[in-house]
Amino acid sequence: MELYWRGNELQFRVHLKPGQNIKYLNKGSAHTSHTFQAIPSGVIRRLTSLTSINDENKNITINRLYPRHFQALEDAELIKKGTNHPTLQESYNNYFNSNQADLNNSSMSEESINSKKARQERDRKRKVFFVSKYTKIWDEPISSRIKRLTKKYKLTWLRTEVAYSKHTCFGEKLNGDLNNKVMKNIMDSDLADRPCNCNVKSLLPNGDCMYGGCCRKSMVVYELKCRVTGKSYIGKTQDYLKKRTQQHATDVWKVIESGRAKYGHDEWRGSGGYKGADAYAKHFAHLCRDCGNSNQVKAKLKEIMEPSILWQGDRIQCMKSAKTMVCKICMVERTEILHRMRTDKDNIMNDNSDIFAPCRCGSRFHKSPTVLIKRH
């Protein structure tokens, strides 16, 4: 918009930047005729509504006031050269009258509105839809053919409606799953799934892996369930599950250590003043408050905590959406947290910060395995 003073009155008109290129929908595109017919009238309506009328411009035709807009319409073959256009005053009167008609229609009584809806519903039920995917009779439009046949055979009750849609061609079908085809049998070897390597400290008393053999699986959404309270913590990690749970155990000890240093051995509560504490650390720090060091904390967590994997994603595919608002692994984690909060809120440790927190997933270059080829 351009604002200028004409005497003591503030006036408005459409402003064009130097070198601005105006383009409209080309007549050769695949749109209905009604779409093309609406563009010129819409342009005139918009230019009229944004222009102040005064004695100098009210009798000037709208195409002379804005020649570049109408030249763009002619280039797109939406109007013919030499077409007579209304003056600004005439265009404004048409615009005002159409708006007044819309206001009158909007002030219809409730009975009139219900009657109109009933007629529309009746007409909708009487319509017959024709679906034509492929045909060799395009010498005559399908809608004209149907109308001609209804008149010929006196089918006055028939109401037809044409729906225009684009059907997928064979080439588009071949390329529709191109990403999966290209990435088939390609994997990231940096943190690929590996067999369990737990030692005596991390194994259960019976010698089994506390992760069920899934300790070295990455890009997972996991659940850590407390056997004492029955509550669960939902989390995610791009790293191996065992490494992430060890970080959780470290945070638990930091909460205990910080609380004892700031508030005394038995006086601390919650996070104990440790800023990096999450819901998991706060919950299990309360259960492990009698532990004297980090090794005792890890030993007790092995007894009262039960880990499991809820979902595992492909590393390469998940890396593509990392650091975005639609991060794949973050969305799965948040969906699971929301589901638990709605169905069993009393048995989940997570809070709202785990839902609204930004994505902290990192993106890294993928490493492919080196293959040595022996030449004879």
N, C-alpha and C positions, 0 to 999 in steps of 0.2 A: 504494500500500500504506500501511496505517496500523499503526504499531507501538505497543503499550501494555503496561504491566506489570500482571499479575494475581498479586498476592502477590510471589513471587520468580521467577515464570515470565514470559518474554517472549512475548507473544501477537501474532497477526497477523490482519488483516481488510481487506476492500476499502474504500478511502477514496473518497468522492465530494466533489468541490469544490462550494462553494455556487453554486447556479444552473447546475450542470452538466446538460446536456440529453442524455439517453441515447436513441439511435435504433438500430433494427435494420432489416434488410432487409424492405421492405414485401411483404405477401402478393400484392399485385397486380403485382409486377415479373415480368419474363420469365425465370424460373429454374425449374429442375426441382423436382418435389415432394420429392425426396431432400434438396435444398439447404435447403428450408424446415423439413423434419423434423429436420435436424441442428442448426439454430440453438438451439432451447430446450435440448436435451441438452448442447450445447457450453457454453451459458451456465451451466447448473447445474454442469457439470464444472469449469469455470474458477473459479466462486465457491467451490466446495467445496475445491479445491486451495489456494486463497489464504486460507482461514479456519482459524484454530486451534480445535480442539475442546476444550471444557471442560464441567464439570458444569452450567453455566448455560445453554449454548446447544445442547447435543447433541440435546435432544428438541424443539427448536423447528424448525418447517418452514423450508425454505430461502427461501420467498417472504416469510415474516415477517421474516427477518433482512435481506433486501434487497428491500423492496417496490418501490422505484423501477425496478429492473431488470425485475421481472415486470410492472409496469404498462406499461413500454415494449414488452414482448413482446405484451401484450394489445392495445395501441394499433396494433401492426403486424399484428394478427390472426394471430399465430403460435401462440398458445395461447388457449383459451376461458376465459372468466371462470368461477370456481368450480372450476377443475381442482385435483385433489388432488396436492400435491407432497410429496416425501419430506422427512423430517427431516434435519438436518445429519449425524447419525450414520449413517442409512440411505444417504444420498448418498455419504458417505465410504466406506462398506463397498462400495458398487457401484463407486466409483472405484478402490479398492484391488484389488478382484477383477479388474476389466478390465485394470489395469496388470500384475497377476500373470499374466493370460492372455497378454498381449503378451510378457512376459518368457519364458514357457514356449515360445511360438512362436518367439521369437528364438533359443532354445537348441536348435533342431531340429538333427538330425544333417545332415551334408553329403549323405548319401544321400536323406533326406527332402526336402531343399531341391531337389535335382536332379530328384526325382520330381515335385514340385509344379510346377517350371518346365516339365517335359515335358508335364504335363497342361494347363497354361495354353497352351503352344505348340500342342498338338493342338486345343484348343478354339478357338484363334484361327484356325487354318486351316479349321476347319469352319464358321466364321461367314459369313453372307451379308449384305452391307450393301445397304440400300435407300436411294436418294436421291430425295427428293420435294421439288421446288422450289415447285410450285404445284399445288394440287388443290382440288376442291370437295367433298371428302368428309370435312370436319372435324367432322361430326356425331358421328363415332366416331374416337378416336385411332388413328393409323396403326399403332402398336404392337399395340393390341388387335385391330385388323382382321387383322394378319398372324398373330397367335397363333390367332385363331378359324379362319382358313383352313387353318393347318397342322394343327389338330385335325380339321377337317372332312375334309380329304383325306389324313389320316394321314401327314403329312410329319414324322415324329418325328426324322428326321436333321437337320432344318433348325435352325440356330442363328442367331437374328437379334440385331442390335444397332442401337440408334437413336442417331444423332449429331445433337444440336441445334445449329443455327447460324443466324445472322441474315444474310439476303441483302440486298444493296444495292438500295435502291429507286431509282426514276427520278430523284427530286429530289436524292438524294445523288450520283448519277452526274453530274448537271448541275453541282453545286457542288464536285465532287471536284477539279477543276482550276481553281477560281475565281481563285487567285492569279495564275496565268499569263495567264488571260483578262483580268484587270483591268490587269496590267502590260504587256500586249501593245503594242508600238510606243512604249513609254515608255523613255527613256534618260537617263543623267546626262551633261549637256553639259559639266560642269566638267573632266573628264579623258577626254573621248571620244577615240576613235582619230583621229589626224590624220596627214597625209602627212609624209614625211621632210623635215626642214629642216636637215640636216647641212651644216656649212661645210667649208672647206678643211682645218681642223685635224683634224676627226673623220672625213673621208672617207678611203678607202683610196687608195694611189698610183694605181690605175686609175680613180679617180673614183666607185667604187661605195660605197654605204652599208655600213659594217661590220656592221650589224644586218639586212641584207637588206631594207631599206625598212620594218622594224618598230620603228624607234627610238622612235616616239611611240605605243606601245601600252601601256595601263595594266592593272592588276589581273592580273598574269601570274606564273607560276612559270617561271623561266628557268634555263638552264645556261650556265656560263662555263667553257669548256674550254681548258686550257693546251696549246698546240701543242708545247711542249718536252718535257713529261713525260707528256702524254696524260691527266692527271687532270682531273676536272671538279668544279665547285662548283655546288650546287643552291641557289637562293635564290628569294625572292618579293618582290614590291613592289606597292603600290597606286598608285605613281606611274608615270611613263613609264620605260621600260626604259633609255633613254639617260641619264636623270638618275640612276638608281640605280647604273649602272656608273661614272658620274663620281664618285659618293660612294665607291665601292669604290677607285677610283684615288687619291682623297684619303687614304683610310685606309692604303693602301700607302706613300705618301710619309710619313705621320705615323709609321709603324713605323720607317722608315729614319731619319728625322730624330731620333726619340726614342732609338733605339739608338745613333746616333753621339754624341748629347749625353751619354748616361749611361755608355756602355761603350767608346767609341772608334770610329774609322772602320771597322775590320775585326773588332772583337771581339764585336759584338752578335749575338745569336741569337734565334730565335723571334719574339716580339712586340716585342722591343726595349724593353720596359718600358711600351709604350703599352696602356692598359687597354681601349681600345675596339677592339682588334684582333680580327678573326674569323679563321676558317680560310683564307679567300681572301687577306686582307691578309698573313698570315704566309707563305703559299706564294709569292705573287708578289713580296713584299718581298725574299725571298732571291734571286730571279732578277733583280731590279732594283737590287741593292745598290750597283752602280757608278754609278747615275744621280746627277746633281748637283742637280737641282731637280725640282719637280712636273711641269713640262712635259716633261722627258725621260722621266719615269715614264709619263706618258700616251702619249707617242710609242712607247715600247717595248711597253706593254700592247697598243697597237693592232696590233703585229706578232705578239705571242705569244699573244694571247687571242682566242678565237672564241666570240661570244655566240649564243644561240639561245633561242627560246621553246618551252617544253614544253606549257604549258596557259594558256588565258586564260578568265577568268570574267566574268560580268555584274556590273558595279559595284554596282548596286542590290541584287541578290540576295546578293552577298558581304558588303555592308555590314550586312545584317540579322544576320549571325552574328559580326560583329567583336567582339573583347573577350570572347568566350565560349570554353568548352572544345571547342566543335564548329565553330570558325571554318573556313569553307569553304576559303579559300586556304591556311591553315596546314595543314589536313589533307591537301590535295593535295601540298604541299611535303614534309611528313613521310613520306607514303606513298612518294613517289619516292626520298627519301633512304634509307628502310629497304630498299626494293627494291634500290637500288644497293649498299648495304652487304652484303646477303645474296648477291647475284649477282656483284658485281665490286668487292669492298671495297678492293682495291689501287689502284683508279683513281678514288677519290672523296676530295675534300679535307674534306668535312664531318665533324664529330665528334658525339658524343652530345649536346652542349649545343644543337645545332640541332634535336634531336628533343624534348628535355624542357624547352626554354625556354618561358616563357609567351607568349601571343599579344600581339604589340605592334602589331597593326593598329589604326588609328584609325577612328573613325566620324565622319561629317560630314554636314551637310545637303546634299541633292542640288539641283542647279540645273538648271532646265529652260530650253530656249532661248526667247527672247522672240520672239513672232510679232506683227508689226504688221499690222493689218487696215485697209486703206484703204476709207474710206466715200465713196461718190460722192454 
